[in-house]
Amino acid sequence: MVPASPELAELLKSSGAILRGHFLLTSGRHSDVYFEKFRVLERPDVLSALCSEIAEHFRGSKIDLVAGPTTGGIIIAFEVAKQLGIPAVYIESEDGKKKLRRGASIAPGSRVLVVDDVLTTGTSIYEVLDVLKEQGASPTGIGVLIDRSETPPDFGCEMFAAYKVEAKSYAPDEVPDWLEQIPVSKPGTRNLP
């Protein structure tokens, strides 16, 4: 992965997107670093710059469609698709499962770029890949705004991140004492127990 430009790093910093503290992540893991995607999603200049990194990286690939999961992934799918000049499709939740809704369809054999906001464990991306498989589509690549994973998952196709955040996360039973001393915040969009 090519390091992000200093301009991109400054855009992220100025947007207030990278937070420090004690966070219970959507994945259920704990970390002292959190990427607040909504600080990016509410700033079209920052979002467009990050999406441009993804679009330019995959521009030479033969892509028919860009797919993204709700919530943040649909905005990213729209912007990347716009920059590539191709359609987007949105993968939504219904009865606790990701699926195509509202009459959306993906033609069998379509080459699809999957995009999302923040990569930690890859759960949302795997859910989108399951939908693509059900539709007979072919994932061509994965593009994320921010990769905060310690070791990126193997999705079976190329993965690219516009920006890499160095952040360690801990299982609930492995939280270090220094992090336990900080009150925990629970940002994120998935419901946790």
C-alpha positions as a LaTeX table, in Angstrom:
\begin{tabular}{lrrr}
\hline
Residue & $x$ (\AA) & $y$ (\AA) & $z$ (\AA) \\
\hline
Met1 & 0.00 & 0.00 & 0.00 \\
Val2 & 1.29 & 3.45 & $-0.94$ \\
Pro3 & 1.33 & 5.87 & 2.01 \\
Ala4 & $-1.27$ & 8.62 & 1.81 \\
Ser5 & $-0.16$ & 12.03 & 0.69 \\
Pro6 & 0.53 & 14.66 & 3.38 \\
Glu7 & $-2.44$ & 16.63 & 2.00 \\
Leu8 & $-4.78$ & 13.68 & 2.53 \\
Ala9 & $-3.44$ & 13.12 & 6.04 \\
Glu10 & $-4.02$ & 16.81 & 6.82 \\
Leu11 & $-7.60$ & 16.64 & 5.46 \\
Leu12 & $-8.33$ & 13.72 & 7.80 \\
Lys13 & $-6.74$ & 15.47 & 10.75 \\
Ser14 & $-8.60$ & 18.74 & 10.11 \\
Ser15 & $-11.92$ & 16.90 & 9.79 \\
Gly16 & $-11.60$ & 15.49 & 13.33 \\
Ala17 & $-11.98$ & 11.95 & 12.00 \\
Ile18 & $-9.22$ & 10.27 & 14.02 \\
Leu19 & $-10.04$ & 10.13 & 17.74 \\
Arg20 & $-8.01$ & 8.95 & 20.75 \\
Gly21 & $-9.43$ & 7.40 & 23.95 \\
His22 & $-10.92$ & 4.00 & 24.85 \\
Phe23 & $-13.39$ & 2.71 & 22.29 \\
Leu24 & $-15.53$ & $-0.39$ & 21.99 \\
Leu25 & $-15.44$ & $-0.98$ & 18.25 \\
Thr26 & $-18.27$ & $-2.28$ & 16.08 \\
Ser27 & $-16.36$ & $-5.57$ & 15.91 \\
Gly28 & $-16.58$ & $-5.92$ & 19.73 \\
Arg29 & $-12.84$ & $-5.29$ & 20.12 \\
His30 & $-11.31$ & $-2.45$ & 22.16 \\
Ser31 & $-8.88$ & 0.21 & 20.89 \\
Asp32 & $-7.34$ & 3.54 & 21.85 \\
Val33 & $-7.87$ & 4.85 & 18.28 \\
Tyr34 & $-11.21$ & 5.34 & 16.55 \\
Phe35 & $-11.97$ & 6.58 & 13.09 \\
Glu36 & $-15.20$ & 8.61 & 13.15 \\
Lys37 & $-16.42$ & 8.10 & 9.59 \\
Phe38 & $-19.17$ & 10.68 & 9.93 \\
Arg39 & $-16.56$ & 13.47 & 10.24 \\
Val40 & $-15.51$ & 12.43 & 6.72 \\
Leu41 & $-18.99$ & 11.71 & 5.36 \\
Glu42 & $-20.17$ & 15.19 & 6.34 \\
Arg43 & $-17.23$ & 16.84 & 4.54 \\
Pro44 & $-17.65$ & 16.42 & 0.76 \\
Asp45 & $-14.12$ & 17.71 & 0.11 \\
Val46 & $-12.54$ & 15.09 & 2.38 \\
Leu47 & $-14.84$ & 12.28 & 1.20 \\
Ser48 & $-14.25$ & 13.13 & $-2.45$ \\
Ala49 & $-10.46$ & 13.16 & $-1.95$ \\
Leu50 & $-10.49$ & 9.73 & $-0.28$ \\
Cys51 & $-12.88$ & 8.28 & $-2.88$ \\
Ser52 & $-10.65$ & 9.68 & $-5.62$ \\
Glu53 & $-7.77$ & 7.59 & $-4.26$ \\
Ile54 & $-9.93$ & 4.46 & $-4.57$ \\
Ala55 & $-11.31$ & 5.38 & $-8.02$ \\
Glu56 & $-7.85$ & 6.14 & $-9.42$ \\
His57 & $-6.41$ & 2.93 & $-8.01$ \\
Phe58 & $-9.08$ & 0.79 & $-9.74$ \\
Arg59 & $-9.60$ & 2.95 & $-12.87$ \\
Gly60 & $-7.69$ & 0.51 & $-15.14$ \\
Ser61 & $-9.70$ & $-2.48$ & $-13.90$ \\
Lys62 & $-12.69$ & $-3.70$ & $-15.83$ \\
Ile63 & $-15.45$ & $-2.82$ & $-13.36$ \\
Asp64 & $-19.16$ & $-2.84$ & $-14.20$ \\
Leu65 & $-20.56$ & $-1.73$ & $-10.87$ \\
Val66 & $-19.59$ & $-0.36$ & $-7.44$ \\
Ala67 & $-21.31$ & $-1.88$ & $-4.38$ \\
Gly68 & $-21.34$ & $-0.60$ & $-0.82$ \\
Pro69 & $-23.13$ & $-1.58$ & 2.40 \\
Thr70 & $-25.30$ & 0.68 & 4.51 \\
Thr71 & $-24.63$ & 3.11 & 6.13 \\
Gly72 & $-21.38$ & 4.78 & 5.11 \\
Gly73 & $-20.64$ & 2.37 & 2.28 \\
Ile74 & $-23.53$ & 3.60 & 0.17 \\
Ile75 & $-22.22$ & 7.18 & 0.12 \\
Ile76 & $-18.77$ & 5.90 & $-0.79$ \\
Ala77 & $-20.21$ & 3.63 & $-3.50$ \\
Phe78 & $-22.06$ & 6.59 & $-5.01$ \\
Glu79 & $-18.97$ & 8.82 & $-5.06$ \\
Val80 & $-16.55$ & 6.17 & $-6.38$ \\
Ala81 & $-19.08$ & 5.14 & $-9.05$ \\
Lys82 & $-19.58$ & 8.78 & $-10.01$ \\
Gln83 & $-15.83$ & 9.29 & $-10.39$ \\
Leu84 & $-15.53$ & 6.08 & $-12.46$ \\
Gly85 & $-18.62$ & 6.88 & $-14.55$ \\
Ile86 & $-20.40$ & 3.60 & $-13.75$ \\
Pro87 & $-23.51$ & 2.62 & $-11.72$ \\
Ala88 & $-23.61$ & 1.89 & $-8.00$ \\
Val89 & $-25.69$ & $-0.57$ & $-6.03$ \\
Tyr90 & $-26.39$ & $-0.49$ & $-2.30$ \\
Ile91 & $-26.44$ & $-3.52$ & $-0.03$ \\
Glu92 & $-28.90$ & $-2.99$ & 2.82 \\
Ser93 & $-29.88$ & $-4.85$ & 5.96 \\
Glu94 & $-33.20$ & $-6.61$ & 6.26 \\
Asp95 & $-34.07$ & $-8.96$ & 9.11 \\
Gly96 & $-30.43$ & $-8.91$ & 10.23 \\
Lys97 & $-29.06$ & $-9.99$ & 6.84 \\
Lys98 & $-27.45$ & $-7.98$ & 4.04 \\
Lys99 & $-29.34$ & $-8.12$ & 0.76 \\
Leu100 & $-30.37$ & $-6.20$ & $-2.31$ \\
Arg101 & $-33.57$ & $-4.25$ & $-1.73$ \\
Arg102 & $-35.85$ & $-1.74$ & $-3.49$ \\
Gly103 & $-35.79$ & $-3.65$ & $-6.79$ \\
Ala104 & $-31.99$ & $-3.46$ & $-7.13$ \\
Ser105 & $-30.27$ & $-6.20$ & $-9.10$ \\
Ile106 & $-26.82$ & $-7.29$ & $-10.15$ \\
Ala107 & $-26.44$ & $-9.12$ & $-13.46$ \\
Pro108 & $-24.69$ & $-12.49$ & $-13.19$ \\
Gly109 & $-21.06$ & $-12.18$ & $-14.20$ \\
Ser110 & $-20.87$ & $-8.47$ & $-13.33$ \\
Arg111 & $-17.43$ & $-7.35$ & $-12.22$ \\
Val112 & $-18.01$ & $-5.47$ & $-8.95$ \\
Leu113 & $-15.81$ & $-3.17$ & $-6.90$ \\
Val114 & $-16.85$ & $-3.38$ & $-3.24$ \\
Val115 & $-16.27$ & $-0.24$ & $-1.16$ \\
Asp116 & $-16.70$ & 0.56 & 2.51 \\
Asp117 & $-15.70$ & 3.16 & 5.06 \\
Val118 & $-13.50$ & 1.61 & 7.75 \\
Leu119 & $-11.87$ & $-1.83$ & 7.65 \\
Thr120 & $-11.29$ & $-3.45$ & 11.04 \\
Thr121 & $-12.34$ & $-7.10$ & 10.78 \\
Gly122 & $-14.01$ & $-7.06$ & 7.36 \\
Thr123 & $-17.45$ & $-8.21$ & 8.54 \\
Ser124 & $-19.41$ & $-5.75$ & 6.36 \\
Ile125 & $-17.30$ & $-6.52$ & 3.31 \\
Tyr126 & $-17.74$ & $-10.28$ & 3.77 \\
Glu127 & $-21.51$ & $-9.71$ & 3.98 \\
Val128 & $-21.44$ & $-7.79$ & 0.68 \\
Leu129 & $-19.31$ & $-10.52$ & $-0.91$ \\
Asp130 & $-21.95$ & $-13.08$ & 0.16 \\
Val131 & $-24.63$ & $-11.04$ & $-1.65$ \\
Leu132 & $-22.46$ & $-10.83$ & $-4.77$ \\
Lys133 & $-21.94$ & $-14.60$ & $-4.70$ \\
Glu134 & $-25.71$ & $-15.14$ & $-4.42$ \\
Gln135 & $-26.16$ & $-12.93$ & $-7.51$ \\
Gly136 & $-23.45$ & $-14.72$ & $-9.51$ \\
Ala137 & $-21.32$ & $-11.56$ & $-9.64$ \\
Ser138 & $-17.53$ & $-11.44$ & $-9.55$ \\
Pro139 & $-15.77$ & $-9.26$ & $-6.95$ \\
Thr140 & $-12.98$ & $-7.40$ & $-8.75$ \\
Gly141 & $-11.55$ & $-5.48$ & $-5.82$ \\
Ile142 & $-12.14$ & $-4.03$ & $-2.38$ \\
Gly143 & $-11.66$ & $-0.32$ & $-1.70$ \\
Val144 & $-11.91$ & 1.23 & 1.76 \\
Leu145 & $-11.48$ & 4.78 & 2.97 \\
Ile146 & $-9.55$ & 3.76 & 6.06 \\
Asp147 & $-7.75$ & 0.52 & 6.88 \\
Arg148 & $-7.38$ & 0.21 & 10.63 \\
Ser149 & $-6.94$ & $-3.56$ & 10.58 \\
Glu150 & $-3.82$ & $-5.00$ & 12.13 \\
Thr151 & $-3.64$ & $-7.64$ & 9.39 \\
Pro152 & $-6.00$ & $-7.03$ & 6.46 \\
Pro153 & $-8.30$ & $-10.00$ & 5.80 \\
Asp154 & $-7.92$ & $-11.99$ & 2.59 \\
Phe155 & $-11.05$ & $-11.23$ & 0.59 \\
Gly156 & $-9.92$ & $-13.27$ & $-2.42$ \\
Cys157 & $-9.34$ & $-10.17$ & $-4.54$ \\
Glu158 & $-7.19$ & $-7.04$ & $-4.42$ \\
Met159 & $-7.74$ & $-4.74$ & $-1.44$ \\
Phe160 & $-6.81$ & $-1.03$ & $-1.45$ \\
Ala161 & $-7.17$ & 1.59 & 1.28 \\
Ala162 & $-7.04$ & 5.33 & 0.69 \\
Tyr163 & $-5.51$ & 5.74 & 4.15 \\
Lys164 & $-3.96$ & 3.41 & 6.75 \\
Val165 & $-4.42$ & 4.17 & 10.45 \\
Glu166 & $-1.97$ & 2.38 & 12.75 \\
Ala167 & $-4.23$ & 1.09 & 15.49 \\
Lys168 & $-4.05$ & $-1.97$ & 17.68 \\
Ser169 & $-7.25$ & $-3.54$ & 18.92 \\
Tyr170 & $-7.83$ & $-5.98$ & 21.77 \\
Ala171 & $-10.29$ & $-8.76$ & 22.49 \\
Pro172 & $-12.53$ & $-7.95$ & 25.48 \\
Asp173 & $-10.52$ & $-10.29$ & 27.74 \\
Glu174 & $-7.15$ & $-8.89$ & 26.56 \\
Val175 & $-7.62$ & $-5.14$ & 27.19 \\
Pro176 & $-4.39$ & $-3.80$ & 28.75 \\
Asp177 & $-4.53$ & $-2.13$ & 32.17 \\
Trp178 & $-3.56$ & 1.31 & 30.79 \\
Leu179 & $-6.56$ & 1.19 & 28.41 \\
Glu180 & $-8.92$ & $-0.14$ & 31.12 \\
Gln181 & $-8.18$ & 3.07 & 33.09 \\
Ile182 & $-9.86$ & 5.19 & 30.37 \\
Pro183 & $-13.69$ & 5.30 & 30.33 \\
Val184 & $-15.01$ & 3.34 & 27.35 \\
Ser185 & $-17.03$ & 4.94 & 24.52 \\
Lys186 & $-19.23$ & 2.87 & 22.19 \\
Pro187 & $-19.31$ & 4.57 & 18.80 \\
Gly188 & $-20.28$ & 2.63 & 15.68 \\
Thr189 & $-23.35$ & 1.49 & 13.84 \\
Arg190 & $-23.87$ & $-2.16$ & 14.78 \\
Asn191 & $-25.79$ & $-3.07$ & 17.89 \\
Leu192 & $-23.54$ & $-4.69$ & 20.45 \\
Pro193 & $-24.67$ & $-6.58$ & 23.54 \\
\hline
\end{tabular}
